[in-house]
Amino acid sequence: MNLADALNLGCMCRTLNPDRLREKLETTPGLQGMAHALEHTHPHLFSKTAVFLDHTVYTTLAQTIAAIERVLAMPAYQRFTLAQSSAIASHDFGPAGVFMAYDFHIGDHGPRLIEINTNAGGAFLNAALASAHRECCEPMQQLMDVSTDLAQMDKVFIDMFRLEWQSQRGKLPLRTAVIVDDAPQTQFLAPEFELARHLFQSQGVHAVVADARDLVWRDGSLWHPALPADMPVDLVYNRLTDFELSDPTHLALRNAYIAGATVVTPNPRAHALHAHKRNLITLGNESLLTDWGVSAQDRVLLKSVVPHTVAVTPDTADALWERRRQLFFKPVAGYGAKAAYRGDKLTRRVWAEIVAGDFIAQDLVPPSERLVEVDGVPKRLKLDVRAYTYRGEVQLLAARTYSGQTTNMRTPGGGFCPVVVVPSLASVPDDLPLSPAISA
């Protein structure tokens, strides 16, 4: 057992400082009351403890992300992937996509990639949360990785949006931004839309949170009634899960995107190249990767970190059913763990729907666990680790603790957790004092 595992399973430290969290969330008068509201509407959004990650595991995680990004940048990969995608994904205006996220389970042999997401939620909330946790395990502070400067996260985020803007618009000034979703005020992570809006406004950018249905495509520009009348929408921070913008209610945004009239991030191309579930099959296809010239080192790394994934088809259905207890099934166009199933929980009725639908089967990778205290009782919760990235660089780590088949943000004692990177036990000085629980 490494030091991170020992801490995760032996330390029930409660490190969240609620007053500090309120300060980090309510940075302007317009955000006052957010923390109090979240306590009532989202009681299990934030965990009161941190998750620990072994430094070697973190290194492998970061190297895997870099290797995947190298594959995704290859012209051969892009031709192969876009040939299977909707025509809208062929448009390349420059933006790479904000808040890409790589989700991992941490197993006995290191990290295993579960999925890749565009428009991943929680980055703004997790940046505030990480800053609100007290320094924990004080004797180990000298060993903990502090490479992420939490005090600079607002700058990191706004610089990312500006780079997206400049990749399409060059030196033109960014004047307006719209955070777009369907019925945004009803979305579970709606509070962070307000955090994004206030971040834009702090930089002098007119910003609104908007329902996609309220956007208007007119005279070659995209408009929203809450913006100044003479200012079209310059940039859309896209939180829609209609990844191809095919819903009729998203027609205005679709037209603006296709015309290149508005910078949309993330966009259909980013989703097709990064986050479509069938890409997990491609990343495990040794023959294709070799033909495309992926280095032997990257191929070995991807084989060890990306669980074997195949398409569910009528031809493979019988064999997959026999192996179902070792598999996890996901719809190729799914998101947020919707319609995802552990094989050992399947009924024949659900299996028939999977075979008739468009699903992938992924080797089951059990999640690691975090010991927490719930109502005075120790309880083990499952966890996954999310790396928020931009252009292949890790910006922020976060974890989600939960019980059940998938992450849910509704588990007592669970929710978002900050991630603390710690060294391997071999790097810990013999005279470093550890608590009895950890030492055991």
Secondary structure, DSSP 4 states (H G I P E B T S, - for coil): --HHHHHHHH-----B-HHHHHHHH--SGGGTTHHHHHHHH-TTSB-SS-EEEEHHHHHHHHHHHHHHHHHHT-HHHHHHHHTTS-GGGG---S---SSEEEEEEEETTEEEEEEEESS-S-HHHHHHHHHHBPP-SGGGGGGS---S-GGGHHHHHHHHHHHHHHHHHTTSPP-EEEEEESSGGGSTTHHHHHHHHHHHHHTT-EEEEEEGGG-EEETTEEE-TTS-TT----EEEE--S-TT--SGGGHHHHHHHHTT-SEEES-HHHIIIII-TTHHHHHT-HHHHHHHT--HHHHHHHHHHS--EEE--TTTHHHHHHTGGGEEEEETT--TTTT-EEGGG--HHHHHHHHHS-EEEEE----EEEEEEETTEEEEEEEEEEEEEETTEEEEEEEEEE-SSS--S-STT-EEEEEEEE--GGGS-TT----HHHH-
